[in-house]
Amino acid sequence: MLWPTAAKRMAAETVTKSGAIVEKGYVYEEETHLTVLKTSLFFAGDGFTAYDCKGALVFRVDSYGPDAGDTGEVVLMDASGRCILTVRRKRPSLHQRWEGFVGEGSEGKKALFSVRRSSIIGRSSMTVEVYTNPGEEYQIEGSFACRSCNILAADKEIVAEIRRKVDATTNVVLGKDVFVLSLKAGFDGAFAMGLVLVLDQIYGADGDEAGGGVHTGSKVGADPTCEDSNLNIL
């Protein structure tokens, strides 16, 4: 279901009143759905590519070896290979705190935001603090391992959603290496993708969490394709 024009405008104004967090060019005027594939140039499962609903490459994350993740640093690039954002694990950190920096690398730079576990025991419950706009904070709730979680603003509005991808022709849920990142109008897509990278670093190797989720081959009642899926935020 498409939002009424006035509702879209009001929602966008709510989210963008603080401006872009990472890059203005990725703040979309309309609700946007990206298909994210967990892949790699050489080692399966170590990188990402993200495509828009027209099949155009939007973001990529390349990994060049099985030990690439051991550096505690992951770089998000655009389709041309330009470095947009670096997420880096802060050590030592009791709650697995990660920080995001504009461009490539973090040395000598001030962090744009930080992500930390809200509780050591929690189920993908994370707190996101935006340093460039003091007081701006988000919560990530749900299960990233099951590809089912929401990013919520301070007022509990859902601004982005991660969910399993459904094949439009067969109505079958695809494997967890393919999922959808849905963005509310006005939310910074580069920032959201940076949060995906942090979640993958923290929870990616944990496997399925307690409580389960939808399994490959399961039928679903709705078809979350680019044209008719929505965030259920009305």
Secondary structure, DSSP 8 states (H G I E B T S, - for coil): ----HHHHHHHHHHHHTT--SS-GGGB-SS-EEEEEEEE-SSSTTSEEEEE-TTS-EEEEE---STTGGGGSEEEEEETT--EEEEEEE-SS-TT--EEEEESS--TT---SEEEEES-SSSSS-EEEEETTSTT-EEEEEEETTTTEEEEE-TT--EEEEEEE-B-TTT-BB--TTEEEEEE-TT-BHHHHHHHHHHHHHHHTTS-S-TT----TT-B-SS---TTT------
